[in-house]
Amino acid sequence: MGHRKKHAPKRGSLAYLPRGRASSPIGRVRYWPKVVEGPVLLGFPAYKAGMTYAVMVSDIAGSINYGKEVVSPATILDGPPILVCAIRAYTEDVSGLKTFTEVWAKSLPKDFERIAGIKENENPEEDVKKIEDNLAKIVEFRVLVATQPRLTGVPKKKPDIVEIKVGGGTIKEQFEYVKNLIGKTVAAKDVFKEGRYVDAIAITKGKGFQGPVKRWGVRILQDKSRKTKRGIGTLGAWHPTRVMYTVPRAGQMGYFQRTEYNKRLLKIGNDGNEVTPKGGFLRYGSIKGDYILLQGSIPGPAKRLIKLRYPARPPKTVPEAPPQIMNVSTESHQGK
């Protein structure tokens, strides 16, 4: 038999190139889905506290575990009410969406002094009237909401401001909805329903500059290799006379934006003691108030801000009622 050429699988996924650091620790929502119900806010920010596991009764029809108790990993988010500090109206031209105007709340909390460039609006009624007179031009409303870190276990006081689109209903209904929201707080239970699905948008854990073995999963070369063992065997062919982008190289690993689709929202609670483990969450502490329990894992370390959004591509069948949760583990994460 003649010599057969060796074939090997590609090392690492090329699905997320370039692997560069995210520009901000807060993820950017690139798409807002259309919804039937409404008007309603299409997202909600919360801080990641940690993970545990939940024992619940499976209610997925057709599953071999239907009606049985199953153990599922779960992520707990610290999600106190958010403050609607401004509304933003958009018009549209051939280039896309353009900001028409903003209406900021008349009185903002003291912590807003920590954010540069934000001043209280002395006369918001004039801006509201401007939108009302030009309602025919407006195609979209979004709200600027601020988190309340003082109500969480995150060691900071400066609020994070994020933009959330208003979906459902007509433009006039959306205008009345946001007009009544400005300056008020919104809780997670006002946005999402238990048992439904959400998308989680976040920045992953940063791991710094890593070599090709850790970053791409290439094989370690044999001991007799010259110069290095944790490098790649070749940079590629002679022609074309350049290093292709598909060649696994060293570089930034982690701190990338990722979207996890269809995370089931198991429970929205208002007493963090129900889910805080003995001794608190590692690198986070205790949850003081409202919390969100999600099935499965989501990107990012503890304390990172997670954006939850209405699902962009929801499952075809969604159970009407939330699952029956028998127990959420509060055993110590420190092994004590």
Stockholm file with secondary structure:
# STOCKHOLM 1.0

chainA/1-336         MGHRKKHAPKRGSLAYLPRGRASSPIGRVRYWPKVVEGPVLLGFPAYKAGMTYAVMVSDIAGSINYGKEVVSPATILDGPPILVCAIRAYTEDVSGLKTFTEVWAKSLPKDFERIAGIKENENPEEDVKKIEDNLAKIVEFRVLVATQPRLTGVPKKKPDIVEIKVGGGTIKEQFEYVKNLIGKTVAAKDVFKEGRYVDAIAITKGKGFQGPVKRWGVRILQDKSRKTKRGIGTLGAWHPTRVMYTVPRAGQMGYFQRTEYNKRLLKIGNDGNEVTPKGGFLRYGSIKGDYILLQGSIPGPAKRLIKLRYPARPPKTVPEAPPQIMNVSTESHQGK
#=GR chainA/1-336 SS CCCCCCCCCCSSCCTTCSCCCCSSSSCCCCCCCCCSSCSEECEEEEEEEEEEEEEEECCCTTCTTTTSEEEEEEEEEECCCEEEEEEEEEEEETTEEEEEEEEECSSCCGGGGGSTTCCCCSCHHHHHHHHHHTTTTCCEEEEEEECCGGGSSSSCCSCCEEEEEEESSCHHHHHHHHHHHTTCEECGGGTCCTTCEEEEEEECCEEEEECHHHHHCCCCCCTTCSSCSSSCSCSCCSSSSSCCTTSCCCEEEECCEEEEEEEEEEEEESCGGGTCCTTCBTTTBCCCSCEEEEESCCSSCTTCEEEEECCSSCCSCCCSSCCEEEEECCCCTTCC
#=GC SS_cons         CCCCCCCCCCSSCCTTCSCCCCSSSSCCCCCCCCCSSCSEECEEEEEEEEEEEEEEECCCTTCTTTTSEEEEEEEEEECCCEEEEEEEEEEEETTEEEEEEEEECSSCCGGGGGSTTCCCCSCHHHHHHHHHHTTTTCCEEEEEEECCGGGSSSSCCSCCEEEEEEESSCHHHHHHHHHHHTTCEECGGGTCCTTCEEEEEEECCEEEEECHHHHHCCCCCCTTCSSCSSSCSCSCCSSSSSCCTTSCCCEEEECCEEEEEEEEEEEEESCGGGTCCTTCBTTTBCCCSCEEEEESCCSSCTTCEEEEECCSSCCSCCCSSCCEEEEECCCCTTCC
//
